[in-house]
C-alpha cells in the first residue's frame, strides 16, 4: 500500500473510530439510565405505601394461613369495596391489635343471614367460594342489620372460628369505622410489563454501546497495525 493510500485509510479509520466512540458515549449512559429507571419502576410499583404483615390467627383460613406474609396497601375510605380483605384496627376489640377481615357490607347496606350460613346483601345472596364451613355442618346465629354510614360490616373467611362483626351486633350493628382501616391486602401480581420492556431495551442498548466503544477503539488505531 502506498503512503498516500495508507494515510487516507488512516484518516477514514480515525473518523470511523471517532463516530463509533461518540455513539458508545451516548448509548451506554442512556442504556444504564433506562435499566436503573426500570428497576426503580418495578420496585415502586410493587411496594408504594405498602406494609408487610404476618397472619397471626385462623380467622381468614383458607384464604390466608397463620405465618403467611402479606402486603397491605394504603387505600382511601372511598376506595374500599365489598369483598376486600382489609387490615383494620377496632378500639376496644381484639386487644386493640389490628386484624384481617373481609368487607361484606358498606355504609347503608342491608346485611342478613337467615340461617347463619348464607349471606345476603341488599336482598341478594352473595357467592362466597373463599369461605371455610363447619365440617360438622352446624350453623351460626341468624342476623339482620343495616350498616351505619361511614362504617363496615366485616366477616372472617373461617366462619366457624372468626370473632367478627356477628359477635358485636349490639355495637352499631357489629360494624367498624371506615377510618380504622389501615390498608387492603394486595394480591400478588407479576411485575409490570412496561418497566420490564424498558429494562430489556436499556440492557440491549448498553451492550450495543459497549460493542461500539470497542469497535471505535479498534478502528481508531493506525491501519498499518492490522492491515499488514
C-alpha positions as CSV (number, residue, x, y, z in Angstrom):
1,X,0.0,0.0,0.0
2,X,1.3,3.5,-0.9
3,X,1.9,6.0,1.7
4,X,-0.9,8.3,0.4
5,X,-3.4,5.4,0.4
6,X,-2.2,4.4,3.8
7,X,-2.7,7.9,5.1
8,X,-6.1,8.1,3.6
9,X,-7.1,4.8,5.2
10,X,-5.8,6.1,8.5
11,X,-7.9,9.3,8.3
12,X,-11.0,7.3,7.3
13,X,-10.3,4.8,10.2
14,X,-9.9,7.7,12.6
15,X,-13.2,9.2,11.5
16,X,-15.0,5.9,11.8
17,X,-13.5,5.2,15.2
18,X,-14.5,8.7,16.4
19,X,-18.1,8.1,15.2
20,X,-18.3,4.7,16.9
21,X,-16.9,6.2,20.2
22,X,-19.4,9.0,20.1
23,X,-22.2,6.5,19.6
24,X,-20.9,4.5,22.5
25,X,-20.7,7.6,24.8
26,X,-24.4,8.2,24.0
27,X,-25.7,4.6,24.1
28,X,-24.1,3.3,27.3
29,X,-25.2,6.1,29.7
30,X,-28.7,6.1,28.1
31,X,-28.9,2.3,28.4
32,X,-27.9,2.4,32.1
33,X,-30.4,5.2,32.8
34,X,-33.2,3.0,31.3
35,X,-32.1,0.0,33.3
36,X,-32.0,1.9,36.5
37,X,-35.3,3.5,35.8
38,X,-36.9,0.1,35.1
39,X,-35.6,-1.3,38.3
40,X,-36.9,1.7,40.3
41,X,-40.3,1.5,38.5
42,X,-40.7,-2.2,39.4
43,X,-39.7,-1.6,43.0
44,X,-42.0,1.4,43.4
45,X,-44.9,-0.4,41.6
46,X,-44.7,-3.3,44.0
47,X,-44.3,-1.6,47.3
48,X,-45.5,2.0,47.2
49,X,-47.1,2.8,50.6
50,X,-47.1,-0.9,51.3
51,X,-46.9,-2.5,54.8
52,X,-45.8,-6.1,55.2
53,X,-47.8,-8.0,57.8
54,X,-47.8,-11.6,59.1
55,X,-51.1,-13.5,59.5
56,X,-51.4,-14.4,63.2
57,X,-54.8,-16.2,63.7
58,X,-57.1,-18.7,62.0
59,X,-59.9,-16.3,61.1
60,X,-59.0,-15.9,57.4
61,X,-58.4,-19.5,56.6
62,X,-58.4,-21.0,54.0
63,X,-57.6,-17.8,52.1
64,X,-54.7,-16.8,54.4
65,X,-53.0,-19.1,56.8
66,X,-51.1,-18.3,60.1
67,X,-47.5,-17.3,59.4
68,X,-48.2,-16.1,55.8
69,X,-46.7,-12.8,54.8
70,X,-49.0,-10.3,53.1
71,X,-48.6,-6.8,51.6
72,X,-51.2,-4.3,52.8
73,X,-51.6,-1.2,50.7
74,X,-53.0,2.1,51.9
75,X,-56.4,2.8,50.5
76,X,-58.7,5.8,50.6
77,X,-62.0,5.4,52.5
78,X,-64.0,5.8,49.3
79,X,-62.0,3.1,47.5
80,X,-62.9,0.2,49.8
81,X,-65.1,-2.3,48.1
82,X,-67.2,-5.3,49.1
83,X,-65.1,-8.4,49.1
84,X,-61.9,-6.6,50.0
85,X,-59.7,-8.1,52.8
86,X,-58.6,-5.2,55.0
87,X,-56.3,-4.7,57.9
88,X,-58.4,-2.9,60.5
89,X,-58.0,-1.6,64.0
90,X,-61.0,-1.5,66.2
91,X,-60.7,0.3,69.6
92,X,-61.8,-2.0,72.4
93,X,-61.7,-5.2,70.3
94,X,-59.0,-7.8,69.8
95,X,-56.7,-6.3,72.4
96,X,-56.5,-3.2,70.2
97,X,-54.4,-5.2,67.7
98,X,-55.2,-4.8,64.0
99,X,-56.9,-7.8,62.4
100,X,-57.6,-9.1,58.9
101,X,-61.3,-9.4,57.9
102,X,-63.3,-9.3,54.7
103,X,-65.6,-6.4,53.8
104,X,-69.2,-7.8,53.5
105,X,-71.3,-4.6,53.8
106,X,-70.6,-0.9,53.3
107,X,-72.4,2.0,54.9
108,X,-76.1,1.9,54.1
109,X,-76.1,-1.8,53.1
110,X,-78.7,-4.3,54.5
111,X,-76.8,-7.5,55.5
112,X,-78.7,-10.6,56.6
113,X,-78.2,-14.3,57.2
114,X,-81.4,-16.2,57.9
115,X,-79.7,-19.5,58.6
116,X,-76.4,-18.2,60.0
117,X,-74.5,-19.5,56.9
118,X,-75.7,-17.9,53.7
119,X,-75.3,-14.2,53.5
120,X,-77.4,-11.7,51.5
121,X,-76.5,-8.0,50.9
122,X,-79.4,-5.7,49.9
123,X,-81.6,-8.7,49.3
124,X,-79.2,-10.6,47.0
125,X,-77.3,-13.6,48.2
126,X,-73.6,-13.3,47.7
127,X,-71.3,-16.0,46.3
128,X,-68.5,-16.8,48.8
129,X,-66.3,-19.6,47.4
130,X,-63.5,-18.5,49.8
131,X,-65.4,-19.4,53.0
132,X,-64.5,-22.3,55.2
133,X,-67.6,-24.0,56.5
134,X,-68.0,-26.0,59.7
135,X,-67.2,-29.6,58.8
136,X,-69.8,-30.8,61.3
137,X,-72.5,-28.8,59.4
138,X,-73.5,-26.6,62.3
139,X,-74.7,-23.1,61.6
140,X,-74.3,-19.8,63.3
141,X,-76.9,-17.5,64.7
142,X,-79.1,-15.6,62.2
143,X,-78.6,-11.8,61.9
144,X,-80.2,-8.9,60.1
145,X,-78.5,-5.5,60.2
146,X,-78.2,-2.2,58.3
147,X,-74.7,-0.9,58.3
148,X,-74.4,2.7,59.5
149,X,-72.9,5.3,57.2
150,X,-69.1,5.6,57.4
151,X,-68.8,2.0,58.8
152,X,-68.2,-1.5,57.5
153,X,-69.6,-5.0,58.3
154,X,-66.8,-7.5,58.4
155,X,-66.6,-11.2,58.5
156,X,-63.7,-13.7,58.6
157,X,-63.4,-16.4,55.9
158,X,-63.2,-19.1,58.6
159,X,-66.8,-18.7,59.7
160,X,-66.7,-21.3,62.5
161,X,-63.6,-19.7,64.0
162,X,-63.8,-15.9,63.3
163,X,-64.6,-13.3,66.0
164,X,-66.1,-10.8,63.6
165,X,-69.0,-8.4,63.3
166,X,-71.5,-11.2,64.1
167,X,-70.4,-11.1,67.7
168,X,-70.7,-7.4,68.3
169,X,-74.2,-6.8,66.9
170,X,-75.2,-4.6,69.8
171,X,-72.3,-2.2,68.9
172,X,-73.6,-0.3,65.9
173,X,-74.8,-3.5,64.3
174,X,-71.3,-5.0,64.7
175,X,-69.8,-2.6,62.3
176,X,-66.4,-0.9,62.4
177,X,-65.4,2.6,61.4
178,X,-64.0,3.0,57.9
179,X,-61.4,5.3,59.4
180,X,-60.0,2.3,61.3
181,X,-58.9,0.6,58.0
182,X,-55.1,0.6,57.8
183,X,-55.0,-0.9,54.3
184,X,-56.2,-3.5,51.9
185,X,-54.4,-6.8,51.2
186,X,-52.7,-6.6,47.9
187,X,-53.0,-9.7,45.8
188,X,-49.6,-10.9,44.4
189,X,-49.1,-9.8,40.9
190,X,-46.5,-10.0,38.2
191,X,-44.1,-7.2,37.7
192,X,-45.5,-4.5,35.4
193,X,-44.7,-5.2,31.7
194,X,-43.6,-1.7,30.7
195,X,-40.7,-1.5,33.1
196,X,-39.5,-5.0,32.1
197,X,-39.5,-4.0,28.4
198,X,-37.8,-0.7,29.2
199,X,-35.2,-2.5,31.2
200,X,-34.5,-5.1,28.5
201,X,-34.1,-2.3,25.9
202,X,-31.8,-0.4,28.2
203,X,-29.7,-3.5,28.8
204,X,-29.5,-4.1,25.0
205,X,-28.6,-0.5,24.4
206,X,-25.8,-0.8,27.0
207,X,-24.4,-3.9,25.4
208,X,-24.6,-2.4,21.9
209,X,-22.9,0.8,23.2
210,X,-20.1,-1.2,24.7
211,X,-19.6,-3.0,21.4
212,X,-19.5,0.3,19.6
213,X,-16.9,1.6,22.0
214,X,-14.7,-1.4,21.5
215,X,-15.1,-1.1,17.7
216,X,-14.3,2.6,17.9
217,X,-11.1,1.9,19.8
218,X,-10.0,-0.8,17.3
219,X,-11.0,1.4,14.3
220,X,-9.1,4.3,15.6
221,X,-5.8,2.5,15.6
222,X,-3.3,3.1,12.8
223,X,-4.3,0.9,9.8
224,X,-0.8,-0.4,9.5
225,X,-1.1,-2.2,12.8
226,X,-3.8,-4.5,11.4
227,X,-3.7,-4.2,7.6
228,X,-0.3,-5.8,7.2
